[in-house]
Amino acid sequence: MKTSFATLALGLTALASTAQAACPTDLEAAAVAAAIVARQPVVAPAGEMSVEDGLCGRDKVLRFLAQTYGEAVGYKAGLTNPAVQRRLNYNAPLRGTLFKSMIVADGAEVPAAFGTRPVFEADLVVEVGDPVRLAKAATPQEALRYIKSVRPFIELPDLMVDDPSRLGGAMLAMINVGARLGVLGQPIAARHDKALAEALATMTVTIADEAGTVIDSGKGSAILGNPLNAAIWLAQDLARAGTPLKRGDLLSLGSFTKLTPPKPGMAVTARYEGLPGNPAVRVKFR
């Protein structure tokens, strides 16, 4: 991190306020980013934040995170699964940013303690082909026309706070929806046909340990009825924010399975039964 970033973060300890929160200050955002980078529990700014405050804070936090993480390569749609919404106390999707340094290859070995409150989940990534038209797609089948590939993905998010049970939409937004790491599988070429669109909704996604014991499973429809609806939502959300997608951006679409803490020595595989070739992606925790 740059010296100015660290100096701002340290200065937050001198702040004390009981006032109603607004958009977090640059100083507060720097402290959140510093804690994220250091894998330390993030402390919420003083006062009650609205979701709008959290989104404003997220944009400031991202500018600080970019100083350490570098290039952004895409985005994640968080809270697209009702079960995860219930666990994290917010009933609408939220957008986070994925940085290049967060993405690791299929079969990677990562620390079990990769974050403050690390968890793993079976996810799915699509690679953007036509960003402008994707934002205008009306159906999952139409969205496939503007997507280059579909890729298995185990997301390794980080809940980042001392007590995740108290996370809400505002704080989730500010911590970049817990983006930390993700394991990216091999691409499956997207075809603009009804069969692939339906397969994405009806597929069964399982995540299992090295012995083959299933930890959890879910249907493709667990993500907004069809995971491609999350891709459309991300494209539209970014367009509204004035930061449209780029060709080649990666979009993480959400969780098919429960959030599970990793253990050292554990290896897990996510499988997508019903997609062409029943693809899989694997990660090991050390």
URUR-V350302 format. One record per residue. N is the residue number from 1. RES is the residue in one small letter. BURIAL is + if it has 24 or more other C-alpha atoms within 12 Angstrom, else -. Layout:
n: <N N>
res: <RES RES>
burial: <BURIAL BURIAL>
This chain:
n: <1 2 3 4 5 6 7 8 9 10 11 12 13 14 15 16 17 18 19 20 21 22 23 24 25 26 27 28 29 30 31 32 33 34 35 36 37 38 39 40 41 42 43 44 45 46 47 48 49 50 51 52 53 54 55 56 57 58 59 60 61 62 63 64 65 66 67 68 69 70 71 72 73 74 75 76 77 78 79 80 81 82 83 84 85 86 87 88 89 90 91 92 93 94 95 96 97 98 99 100 101 102 103 104 105 106 107 108 109 110 111 112 113 114 115 116 117 118 119 120 121 122 123 124 125 126 127 128 129 130 131 132 133 134 135 136 137 138 139 140 141 142 143 144 145 146 147 148 149 150 151 152 153 154 155 156 157 158 159 160 161 162 163 164 165 166 167 168 169 170 171 172 173 174 175 176 177 178 179 180 181 182 183 184 185 186 187 188 189 190 191 192 193 194 195 196 197 198 199 200 201 202 203 204 205 206 207 208 209 210 211 212 213 214 215 216 217 218 219 220 221 222 223 224 225 226 227 228 229 230 231 232 233 234 235 236 237 238 239 240 241 242 243 244 245 246 247 248 249 250 251 252 253 254 255 256 257 258 259 260 261 262 263 264 265 266 267 268 269 270 271 272 273 274 275 276 277 278 279 280 281 282 283 284 285 286>
res: <m k t s f a t l a l g l t a l a s t a q a a c p t d l e a a a v a a a i v a r q p v v a p a g e m s v e d g l c g r d k v l r f l a q t y g e a v g y k a g l t n p a v q r r l n y n a p l r g t l f k s m i v a d g a e v p a a f g t r p v f e a d l v v e v g d p v r l a k a a t p q e a l r y i k s v r p f i e l p d l m v d d p s r l g g a m l a m i n v g a r l g v l g q p i a a r h d k a l a e a l a t m t v t i a d e a g t v i d s g k g s a i l g n p l n a a i w l a q d l a r a g t p l k r g d l l s l g s f t k l t p p k p g m a v t a r y e g l p g n p a v r v k f r>
burial: <- - - - + + - + + - - + - - - - - - - - + + + + + + + + + + + + + + + + + - + - + + + + + - - - + - + - + + + + + + + + + + + + + + + + + - - + + + + + + + + + + + + + + - - + - + - + + + + + + + + + - + + + + + + + - + - + + + + + + + + + + + + + + + + + + + + + + + + + + - + + + + + + + + + + + + + + + + + + + + + + + - - + - - + + + + + + + + + + + + + + + + + + + + + + - + + - - - - + + + + + + + + + + + + + + - - - - - + + + + + + + + + + + + + + + + + + + + + + + + - - - - - + + + - - + + + + + + + + + + + + + + - - - + + + + + + + + - + + - - + + + + + + + ->
